[in-house]
Amino acid sequence: MSESSCVFCQIVRKQSPASVVYEDNEVIAFLSNRPVNVGHTLVVTKKHYQNIYELSEEEAAHLFKIAKRMAHAVKNATGVEAIRIVQNSGKDAGQVVFHLHVHVIPMKPHNYLQFDNALRPREQLDADAENIKQQLKQHTQPDSDRNGDSVQN
């Protein structure tokens, strides 16, 4: 998959719509439009890496730092007690979009094997994104690290 045809690269370049909840110089986080559950968030590298084997350990550390931050915000915004963090690298692992990303999935009791994945309307995704952004603002202190962290308004 080339960067020009990659849907996640198009989102990074603001050429395709997304319900963005977080962005810094290295990653962007937005809601899945086919969520397992409401609040299913994708943390995506801004550089086009096909899989986890291609990025540096420093970049991997930052990606998972933000995934952890998203896990707290998604948990608080959705009211669930459990979060699933998933990173699929390769077709046989279940990777569908071949641009490195981490899934942050809120899980309800007893639904770990039931996935809806129905297309969720943009208006609902935007409302969900607002709830998650509010949690990020309430529970994150602004830091002035090299990544230029920001909650999207």
C-alpha positions as CSV (number, residue, x, y, z in Angstrom):
1,M,0.0,0.0,0.0
2,S,1.4,3.4,-1.0
3,E,1.2,6.4,1.3
4,S,-1.0,8.2,-1.2
5,S,-3.6,5.4,-1.1
6,C,-3.4,4.7,2.6
7,V,-6.5,5.9,4.4
8,F,-4.6,6.6,7.6
9,C,-2.0,8.7,5.7
10,Q,-5.0,10.6,4.2
11,I,-6.3,11.2,7.7
12,V,-2.8,12.4,8.9
13,R,-2.7,14.8,5.9
14,K,-6.3,16.0,6.7
15,Q,-7.5,14.7,3.3
16,S,-10.0,12.3,4.9
17,P,-12.4,13.0,7.8
18,A,-11.8,11.5,11.2
19,S,-13.0,12.2,14.8
20,V,-9.6,13.1,16.2
21,V,-9.1,13.1,20.0
22,Y,-5.4,13.6,20.2
23,E,-2.5,14.7,18.0
24,D,1.2,15.4,18.4
25,N,4.2,15.4,16.1
26,E,4.5,11.6,16.0
27,V,1.0,10.2,16.4
28,I,-2.7,10.9,15.9
29,A,-5.6,9.2,17.7
30,F,-9.1,9.1,16.3
31,L,-12.2,7.0,16.7
32,S,-12.7,3.9,14.6
33,N,-15.6,4.3,12.2
34,R,-16.3,0.5,12.6
35,P,-15.9,0.2,16.3
36,V,-16.0,-3.0,18.3
37,N,-17.6,-0.9,21.0
38,V,-18.4,2.8,21.4
39,G,-15.2,4.7,22.1
40,H,-12.9,2.3,20.1
41,T,-9.9,4.5,19.4
42,L,-7.0,4.1,17.0
43,V,-3.6,5.5,17.9
44,V,-1.7,5.8,14.6
45,T,1.9,6.8,13.7
46,K,2.0,9.8,11.5
47,K,4.9,8.3,9.5
48,H,3.8,5.5,7.3
49,Y,5.1,2.3,8.8
50,Q,3.5,-0.9,7.7
51,N,4.0,-2.8,10.9
52,I,5.7,-2.7,14.3
53,Y,9.0,-4.1,13.0
54,E,9.7,-0.9,11.0
55,L,9.7,1.7,13.7
56,S,12.3,2.5,16.3
57,E,12.1,1.5,20.0
58,E,11.8,5.2,20.9
59,E,8.8,5.7,18.5
60,A,7.2,2.5,19.8
61,A,7.6,3.8,23.4
62,H,5.9,7.0,22.5
63,L,3.1,5.2,20.6
64,F,2.3,3.0,23.6
65,K,2.6,6.0,26.0
66,I,-0.2,7.6,24.1
67,A,-2.1,4.4,23.9
68,K,-2.0,4.2,27.7
69,R,-3.2,7.8,27.9
70,M,-6.0,7.0,25.5
71,A,-6.9,3.9,27.6
72,H,-7.5,6.1,30.7
73,A,-9.6,8.6,28.7
74,V,-11.6,6.0,26.9
75,K,-12.3,4.1,30.1
76,N,-13.5,7.2,31.8
77,A,-15.5,8.5,28.9
78,T,-17.3,5.2,28.3
79,G,-17.7,4.1,31.9
80,V,-16.4,0.6,31.2
81,E,-14.1,-1.3,33.6
82,A,-12.0,-3.0,31.0
83,I,-9.9,-1.9,28.0
84,R,-8.3,-4.1,25.3
85,I,-5.1,-2.8,23.7
86,V,-4.4,-4.6,20.4
87,Q,-1.7,-4.1,17.8
88,N,-1.9,-6.4,14.7
89,S,1.2,-6.7,12.6
90,G,0.6,-8.7,9.4
91,K,-2.3,-10.1,7.5
92,D,-2.2,-13.4,9.5
93,A,-2.4,-11.4,12.8
94,G,-5.6,-9.7,11.5
95,Q,-4.1,-6.5,10.3
96,V,-6.6,-4.9,7.7
97,V,-5.1,-1.4,7.3
98,F,-1.4,-1.8,6.6
99,H,-0.3,1.4,8.4
100,L,0.9,0.8,12.0
101,H,-1.8,1.5,14.6
102,V,-2.9,0.4,18.1
103,H,-6.5,-0.3,19.0
104,V,-7.8,1.0,22.3
105,I,-11.1,-0.8,22.8
106,P,-13.5,-0.4,25.7
107,M,-14.9,-3.8,26.7
108,K,-18.2,-4.5,28.4
109,P,-18.7,-7.6,30.5
110,H,-19.0,-10.8,28.5
111,N,-18.6,-9.2,25.1
112,Y,-15.0,-10.0,24.5
113,L,-16.1,-12.4,21.7
114,Q,-18.9,-10.4,20.3
115,F,-18.0,-7.7,17.8
116,D,-20.5,-5.5,15.9
117,N,-18.2,-3.4,13.8
118,A,-21.2,-1.7,12.1
119,L,-20.3,1.6,10.4
120,R,-21.0,4.4,13.0
121,P,-22.2,7.8,11.7
122,R,-19.8,10.7,11.8
123,E,-22.1,12.7,14.1
124,Q,-22.0,9.9,16.7
125,L,-18.3,9.5,16.3
126,D,-17.8,13.3,16.8
127,A,-19.9,13.2,20.0
128,D,-17.9,10.3,21.3
129,A,-14.7,12.1,20.5
130,E,-15.8,15.1,22.5
131,N,-16.4,12.9,25.5
132,I,-12.9,11.4,25.2
133,K,-11.3,14.8,24.7
134,Q,-13.0,16.1,27.9
135,Q,-11.5,13.2,29.8
136,L,-8.1,13.9,28.3
137,K,-8.3,17.6,29.4
138,Q,-9.4,16.7,32.9
139,H,-6.8,14.0,33.5
140,T,-3.7,15.2,31.7
141,Q,-1.4,17.9,32.7
142,P,0.0,19.8,29.6
143,D,3.6,18.9,29.2
144,S,6.1,20.6,27.1
145,D,7.9,17.6,25.7
146,R,9.4,17.3,22.2
147,N,6.2,15.9,20.8
148,G,4.0,19.0,20.9
149,D,1.1,17.1,22.5
150,S,-2.4,18.5,22.0
151,V,-5.9,17.6,22.6
152,Q,-7.9,18.5,19.4
153,N,-10.6,21.1,19.8
